């Protein structure tokens, strides 16, 4: 099965972020599955990203009670 890739512009629009911040996340390796082809980032449609949040000593997110550090984002339609 082929993975459908989308652009940083589409991801930024879907996630409510700026395109430059999405490119920065890709460069830092914080968007899982993002690949660079020349000067263009291709991101899997069902990608997740590492949300920078402070955690408690036991690994749980502060104030949420959840320990999952990756945010699942709805696929583009």
C-alpha positions, 0 to 999 in steps of 0.5 A: 500500500502506498503512503500518501504524502502532503506538503508543509502548507497542507499540514500547517493548514490542517494543524493550525500552525505556520508553514515555517514552524512545520518546516522547522519541526521536520528539520528537527525530526519531530514529525514522524515519517517526514522526508525531504526531497531536494528543498521540499518536505513531504509528510505522510498524510497520517503523520504525528508530531512530538508536542513539546510539553513539560512532563512530571517525573513519572513521564505523565504530562503536567495537568493532563494525566496522559503519558502519550507525548505524540499527538494524533492528528486527523488525516486530511480529506 
